[in-house]
Amino acid sequence: MIAEVIVDVATSETDRIFDYLCDETVAEGSRVLAPFGGRVTAGFVVALKETSEYPAERLKKVTSVDPFPALNKECLALAKKIAARYACPLAAALRLFLPSEMRKGKVKELVKRYAALCVPQEEIVLPEKAKNQRAAAEFLLKNGKSECAALNAAFPGSVAALEKKGYITISEEQVLRDPYKTLDTAESRHVLTDDQSRAAESIRSDPRTVQLLHGVTGSGKTEIYLTLIAECLQQGKTAIFLVPEISLTPQMLAQLRSRFGKNAAIMHSGLSAGEKFDEWRRLRSGEAKIAVGARSAVFAPLSSLGLIVIDEEHDSSYSSETSPRYNTFDIAYLRAKYNGCKLILGSATPSVETYKRAKEGEFNLVQLTRRVNQKPLPEIIIADMRKEARRGNNTSFSLALQSEIEECLNKGNQAILFLNRRGYSQTVICRDCGYVAKCESCDVSLTYHKEEDCLKCHYCGARYKMLRGCPECGGTHLTYAGTGTQRIEAEIKKRFPAARVLRMDNDTTSGKEGHFKILKAFGEHRADILVGTQMIAKGHDFPAVTLVGILDADMSLHFSDYRSGERTFQLVTQVAGRSGRAQEKGKVVLQTYDPENEVLRYAISYDYEGFYQNEISLRAASLFPPFSKIVRVLVSGEDDKKTVETLRVTYEELSALHESEPDAFLFFNRMRSPVGRIQNKFRYQVLMRLADTSVLPKIYRICAQAKNRDVLVSVEENPASLA
């Protein structure tokens, strides 16, 4: 038998099929080890055949094979489409479907040894001095089969001695590593409201692949997802449920497990290598039938998919920032078409592109306009920070917000304060000479973190000792500019000393259960105020929260990005939606220096339709997406000269394409990236706005040929950030 193998080396030189001899144990989709270039290399079997065009004596034989095929037929077919779509090596596309540690051979099944008595109690004869053996035997008699390691820890030397005497037998068993053993999964079932029932029926009966579920915050979109997943499982099929933030996965997993038990498995980057492998294995074997997780869960190794859900579909985290730079919707759509199943996009604030496709009939538009509890959406109070400054209030909190927090706490309710900037202050500046502390590896200013008394780079993660004096002029008059979540937490504790405060940002959520522990504590009312970044903005349901404070609504409003208005509207609406989700009416205090801004005006009245009509008119007039496609070619490398040279070669090739097909381009130019250096890599870019996307494959091919060992050339479509 001949195996067609793609070696797991993601370079253009090795991006082709290699024939190897193999035996009957090898199947399509298997991972194998095979001799390649003087060493043994891992590879993927993409096909099997009887004969090869090469002489048998020239063919080498695979040296080992995994006990089961890692990839099913759908994964293989999808990887080929991804490789073609993004002009990347097939090995790079195949890697997406496997836990990285498994691919590197660094993780295996966890096997534990267990001891059990194998003779009746009366036959056990042990001397008086063998106290550990006697105690271990009594323990096994009382508790039954027990783990050897625990027995030896409690009763040293007992296991080997009892086994030698023939009193116990040792067995080995595979143990699954459960990422969230402590989840509260009390069973809860809900009867759909009339609005939810109509929405679910519209999704069931509509023949289109993509369904857009546009429902206001608190309208019960999740319950519709769960109902449709239950129907999917009853038909013997599987499902994928995607959420935008890792912080949302434990909450969603708890809901899925309460309804479907161990049928739900979780996939995200915060798990340990062993947990990732075991959850992946449960999905691959069919033991688990629902994959829940962030972006990477779209590659879950499930067969017979019956439903894919992308919740908060508008979120920018669904775009990959590493090669291949895929969009999650594109992969999900390919999988939905392959399996003939529905793809549901859910959001209270759909992206402009998605909503346009739904309005034009390409997607089925299903709308929920009321909250499940029939309560009104929370009232949004505008706090004009210009007036606050004129009054002499230079704190982070307007008088309105201070008053509302006090009232909220007096009633025994909870509040959420949102600021999308972590750390204590954004920059450290010398007042004598104007020096700004910057990262040595990136062209960005450092952020001060008071708790650790250090400066951090939020691009590369580097840490620096806090300055005691200015390195430029020696002055000691250092000031902190800009406010972060650490400072807000400190100010809140000072202003409301009796309040219990939690903070949720990247600094407090390290580890797999970082998000889970904070959200659990807040959900159990062990804190009164939650301060956080955008990870608290969506999907969470806290019945006792009646107040939300948006501390700097302007932060995302004035970015040099055509989507700044859209992102601001989405963020304000999503954060506001955390308030008043139970019986008591909710309030939102929105602090801004631009209260007349039309985007904020639409957000205050929860007028998505009005916002959309205004935004789509602006996009049509300026020919920005969805009326064009923005493409960025990013060229980055550690050697500035080599990077510039690669940029020159790439630009010349792209310029030739631009000249040959000028009607396809609305804009074309090269420039230094706004952040010129990250992690000691120099960055340049070619920006294009396309009127005709038929040139995209040519752009990908040009860039694939231009990249080399020293310089990375990547293509991004409608990038989430141009920084």
C-alpha positions, 0 to 999 in steps of 0.5 A: 500500500502507498500512502500520500503524505504531507510532511509537517513542515510548513514551507513552500519547498515541502508543500507537495505530496510524498509517496511512502510504503505503508501497511494496512494499519495506516488510514487516511487522516493518520499522523505518521512518522517517516524518514525525510531529509535525513531525519524522521519527520511527522506527516499527515496521510492525505490519501492511499493508493495501490501504486506509485509512479516512483519505483518501489525500491526508491520508496521509504516506509513510514516508521510509525502511525498513531493508533487512530486517524487524527483527521476525518475526511471533512478535515482533509477536504477543508484543509485543502480549501483553506490552503488554496484560499489563503495560499498557505502550505497544506501542512499549515492548514492541516495543523489547525485541526490538531492541538499543537502539543499533540502535533509536536508529540509532547502530550499523550493519554494520561494513564494511572495505576490502580490497586485493588484487593484480590483475596478475601479479608481473612486470607490477608496475613500481615505481621504486626510491624507492617503497619503501612501494609495493614493500613493500606489493606484496610483502606482498600477493603473499605474504599475499593479500588484506589490510585497507587500514587495516593496509596503510596503517599498515604502508606509509603511502600505498601503497594509494592509489598502487597503486590509482591505478596499477591494480595492486590492486583495492579491495573492501568486506566486512561484518565480524562483531564476535565478542564472545569470539574467545579462547574455548577451544572444544576439542570435548568430547562426553559420553555421558549416564549412565543417570540423565541418559538417563532424565531426557532421555527423561522430558523428550522424552516428557512432553506438558507444556510446562514441565519442571522439571529438579531436580538436585543440584549437579554432577548433569550438568543442562547435558549434558542441555540440550546433548543436547536442543539438539542434537536440536532443531537436527537437526529444523531448529529453534532454541533459547534458553539463559538463564543468570542471571549475565553471568559465566556466559555465556562459560562456557556459550557455550564449551560451546555453541560446542565442540558447535555451532560458530558456531551459538551467539550471545551476548546480554547487556548487557556487549557493545559496541553493535557486538557486540550488533548483529552477534550479534542480526543473526546470530540474525535472519538464521538464521546462528546458531540458538542464543541464549545469554545473561542475561534479555534473551536471551529476546527473541532474534529466532529463528524456529521455536523448538524448545527454551527453557532457563532455568538456575538458574530460581530466581534473582531476576535473571530479574525485570526491574527496568525498565519493563515489569517482566516476569518471564522465565518468563512471556515464555518460556512465551508463546514456548513455547506459540506455537512448541509447544516445551518450556520446561525450568526447571533448578535444584538449588534450585527456587523454592518456587512452581515446585516446588509447581506441579511437585508438583501436576502442572502441570509435569513434575518430573524429578529427578537425585539423584546427582552425575555422578561418583557422589561424595558432596556436600561435607561442610558444617562449621558454624563457630559465630562466637559461640564464635569471639568468646568465644575472642577471635577477631575476624577474619573467619575461624573457626579451622576455616576457617583450618585448612581453607584451610591444608590445601587450599593444602598439597595444591595445591588451590583454595578459594572464599570467598564473601561477598555484600557488595563493597567494603572496609567497609559503612559509615564511622562517626564514633566521637565523634558517631555520624555515618554517611557517606551518599549525597547522592542516595540514602537509603543509607550509603556503602561504603568502597573501599580500593583507590580510597580512596573512598566509593561508593554501591551504588545510584546509583554516585556516588563521594566522596572518603574522609573525613579527618575527621567533617563533623559534629563534626570528629572524626578517630576514624573506624571501618569497620563491616561487612566486604566482599570487598576486606577479605577479600582483604586479610586473606587475603593477609596471613594466607596470603602465599604464596597467589595470590588473585583477587577477583570482584565488580562492582568487578573485572569491568568490561568485557565480558571482566571475568568471563571473564578472572578465571574463566579465570585461576582455571580454569587454576589461576593463583590458589589462592583466589577471593574473590567475591560471588554471581556466583561462587555458581552454575554454575561448574565448577572441578575443583581446588576442594575447599574453599568458605568461606561467610563470613556465612551469616546475611546474607540470613537476617534480611532483612524478606522472606518469601523470606529463608529460601528465598534463604539455603537456595538460596545456601548450597546453590549455593555449597557445590556449587562444591566437590568436583566432580572426584575429590577430596572437597569440604568447606564451612565455613559461618560463622554466629551462628545455627547452630540455625537450621532453614533452615541445618540443612536446607541442611547436609544438602542436604534440599531436600524437607524445606526445601520442606515446612517452607517451604510450610507456613509460606507456607500458614499466613501466606497468602504466595506461592504462596498469594497474590500480592504487588503493589507499586506504586512511585511515584517522582519528583524533585519530592517534592510532585508525587510525593506528589500522584501517590501520592494520586491513585493510592492513591484509585483503588486504594482504590476498587478495594479497596472494590469488591472487598474479597475480592480483597485480603488486605492493602492499605496505602501507605507510604514506600519503605524506601529513600526516595530513589534517584538524587534520586528520592523513592519511595513505594509501595502494597503489596497482597497479593492472594487473587484475581489477576483484579483485576491488569489493573485495577491496571495500568490505574489505574497506567498512567493515573496516571503522567505526565512528572514521576512514574513509576508502576510495578507489580511482581508478587512483587518481588525486593526491597521496598527 
